[in-house]
Amino acid sequence: MKNMNEQRITDHAEHCDFYVGNEHYDKSYEEQQRLWTLKFAELIIEECMRMCDVAAVGYETHGHMKEANGCTSAKEYIAEHFGVKE
């Protein structure tokens, strides 16, 4: 991947390390890896959905409702695709 924000990815990975290490330290290595992967995916998906909200607000602020609605629809599609329950 080019031009990716490595610090943001590192922060998510460290969050997952902390989550697994503190809440699932008693699980097998394989289970910890599975939980780490699920948590990492959850964080990325949440951030994508949050960015849809940020973009929608920006568009709304400038009176671009069609674009704002598109951002809201994108968030809903992401949630549906990954089975996110809000």
C-alpha positions in Angstrom: 0.0 0.0 0.0 1.3 3.4 -0.9 1.0 6.6 1.0 -0.8 4.9 3.9 -0.8 6.6 7.3 1.5 4.2 9.1 1.1 5.9 12.4 -2.6 5.4 12.4 -2.2 1.7 11.5 0.4 1.3 14.2 -1.9 2.9 16.7 -4.7 0.5 15.8 -2.2 -2.5 16.1 -1.1 -1.3 19.5 -4.7 -0.9 20.6 -5.3 -4.5 19.6 -2.1 -5.7 21.4 -3.4 -4.0 24.6 -6.9 -5.4 24.1 -5.8 -9.0 23.7 -3.1 -8.7 26.3 -5.4 -7.3 29.0 -8.7 -8.9 28.2 -7.8 -12.2 26.7 -4.4 -13.1 28.2 -5.7 -16.5 29.3 -6.7 -17.6 25.8 -4.6 -19.8 23.5 -2.2 -18.2 21.1 -4.5 -19.1 18.2 -7.5 -17.6 19.9 -5.6 -14.4 20.8 -4.5 -14.1 17.1 -8.1 -14.5 16.0 -9.4 -11.9 18.5 -6.5 -9.5 17.5 -7.5 -9.8 13.9 -11.2 -9.3 14.6 -10.5 -6.2 16.8 -8.1 -4.7 14.1 -10.8 -5.1 11.4 -13.4 -3.6 13.8 -11.2 -0.5 14.4 -10.6 0.0 10.6 -14.3 -0.4 9.8 -15.3 2.0 12.6 -12.8 4.6 11.3 -14.1 4.3 7.8 -17.7 4.8 9.0 -16.5 7.8 11.2 -14.9 9.3 8.1 -18.2 9.0 6.2 -19.8 11.0 9.1 -17.0 13.7 9.0 -17.3 14.0 5.2 -21.1 14.3 5.4 -20.9 17.1 8.0 -18.4 18.9 5.8 -20.7 18.7 2.8 -23.8 19.7 4.8 -22.0 22.7 6.1 -21.4 23.9 2.6 -24.9 23.1 1.4 -24.0 20.1 -0.7 -26.8 17.8 0.4 -26.5 15.3 -2.4 -22.9 14.6 -1.5 -23.7 14.5 2.2 -26.4 11.9 1.5 -23.9 9.9 -0.5 -21.6 9.8 2.5 -24.4 8.7 4.7 -25.3 6.0 2.2 -21.7 4.8 2.0 -21.6 4.5 5.8 -24.8 2.5 5.8 -23.5 0.2 3.0 -20.2 -0.3 5.0 -22.2 -1.2 8.1 -24.5 -3.6 6.2 -21.7 -5.2 4.4 -19.7 -6.0 7.6 -22.7 -6.6 9.8 -22.1 -3.6 12.1 -24.8 -3.0 14.6 -24.9 0.5 16.0 
